[in-house]
Amino acid sequence: MILGALAAVATAAPTTKVETRGNNRDFSNFGDFGNVNDFNFLNQDLQYLSLVNSLDFNILAQLSSVNNLDVFQFGGLFQNDVFDLASALQFQQISQLVQLGSLGAFNSLDLSGLLFNQLNFGVLGSDVFNFNLGGIINQAVIPQVLAVVQSGGVFIKE
């Protein structure tokens, strides 16, 4: 699971060309998501990953509205400017929920009993969650990451 989170960070480095993608963020049909910052990450690295992975937050809003998924469990992820191992694992959980939701895997299921942030690394303790992933990002790509986040697009390999 940790390697999967780190792999997402390592493989998401931008290349050369920018494609602008629409960012349909109208959740009014599903409810008020202000407590999760309307699914906009305050941290630019997480916002970048959501754009690169084309996460459809309309599916997450639908899971909340129709299937009773408590998306507010992820409130800190959207509202804090932190990019550590814990936030990468939470991002991975959201990504998996969106992907499975898009496949219809949760149709007619009540997701209100799902609890997130319950990971226990035993002997490693909670200090492992505080490992700053931002420190391992090549500083040369930071301007490109910022450009992608500001434009709402993603870099595409040519």
N, C-alpha and C positions, 0 to 999 in steps of 0.2 A: 504494500500500500504506500509506504514511504517512497519507494523507488518510482512508483507510478506518478506520484506528485512531483518528484524531482524531474522525471522524464518530460512531463508537460511543460515545465519551466525551461528545460534545456532545448527542447525541440521547437519552441515558439519564438525563437529569435528571428527578427525581421530580416528580409533580404533587400530587394532593390525597388520594386514597383509598388505603388499604393492603389488599391481598388476601393472605391467608396461603396459602402453597403448601407442600405436603408436601416434605420434603427426604430422600428415600430414599437413604441413604448406606451401605448394607450391601454391602461389596465382598468379603465372605468367600468367595463362590463363585469369585472371580477371583484372589485372592491377597492379599498384604500390600502396602499402598500407604502405609505410614508414612513412607517417604522422600520422598513428595510430599504429606505432611501430610493424607493421606486425601482429597485433592482439595479441601481447604479453604484458601482464600487467607488468608495472614496480613494482607495489605493490605486494608483495608476498601473501597477503591475498586474493586479487582479482584473482591472478594467481591460487591459490589453489582452489578457488570456481569454476573457469572455468574448472579445471581438474576434480574436483569431479562431476560437473554437465555435464561433457563430451560435452562441447559446441563445435559445429562444425563450426569453423570460415570460412570454405569453403562456407557454406550457406550464411553467412554474406557478403563474397566477391562476391558471385553470385548475391545477392540482390542488391549490389552496382553496379555491372557491367550490369546486365540484366534489373533490375527494377529501376535503377537510385536512389537507396537509398543513401543519403549523410551520409556515415559512418564517415566522418571526423568531424561530430558534436561530436563524442565521442573521439576525439583526446586527450583531457586532461585526460580522464579516463585511457587511455593506457600509457600516457607519464608522469603522476604525481604519486609520491609515497605517496598517500593519501588514507586512508580507513575511510571515514566518511559516514554519512547518504546520502549525495548527490551522492557519488560514488556507494553506494549500490543500490540506486534507478536507476542509469544509468545502472549498471550491470544487474538489473532486466529487464530493457527495452531491452537490448541486448539479454538476455536470451529468452525473449518472442518473439522477432523478429526471432531468430534462430529457435525456436520451431515452430512458425507459418510458417516460410519459409520452414522447412523440411516437413510440411504437404501439401505444395503447395498452401497455402492460398493467396499468393501474385502473383500467376501465371497471367501473362498479365496485372498486375497493375503497374502504374507509381507511385513510392513512393517518387518522388522528392519533393513533397509538405509536407512531414512529417517533423515536427519540434519537436525536443526533447529539454530538459533542459528548458522547459517553465512552470514548475510547480510553483504554487503560493500557499503558505500556509497562506496567508492573515495575520491574527492577530499574528500568530506564528513568522512571519518574516523570513528572510533569515538565522538567527542564528541557526535555527534548522538543516540546512544543514551541519553545521560545527561540529556537534556532532561526536566525534572521536569513531568509533566502535572498533578500535584496542585496546582501553583501557578496553573493556569488555571481551576480549578474554582471557581465562585462560592461564597464562604464561607457565604452565606445558605442553601445547600442541604445543607451538611454535616450538620446535625442530622437532616434527613430521610434522608440516605444512611445515617447511623448507625442510625436507627430501622429501616430496611429490613433492614440487615445483621443487627441483633440479633433481629428478628422472623422472619427467613427468608422474608419476603413481599416484594411489589413494589408500588409505587404505580401506580395505574391512573387514566387520564384519565376524567373524568365527562362 
